[in-house]
Amino acid sequence: MSDKELSDLSVTRTECPKCGAVWINGQHYWSGTGKIGNELDLAGLVCNKLGNFQCINPKRGMDGGDTWAKRLEDLENDGPEMNNK
């Protein structure tokens, strides 16, 4: 096989030492499910409350995304409707 036939494919994997969140080729994936994640949601749910100097999420400290308060509000607003179905 010559050098011209070799692929330039490379894979990078970075894991946050604080929470275990994983980035593969720069894309965040949820550690629990392996599904494509959202860095802003990760910041709102984890990094902004529990993150420290070890946190590698580039969105840490930014406002927006999902939060536990927003999830609770959604449950309180949608909960009664769900019981009537």
Secondary structure, DSSP 8 states (H G I E B T S, - for coil): --GGGS------EEE-TTT--EEETTEEE-TTT--B--HHHHIIIIIHHH--TT---TTTT---S--HHHHHHHHHHHHHHHHT-
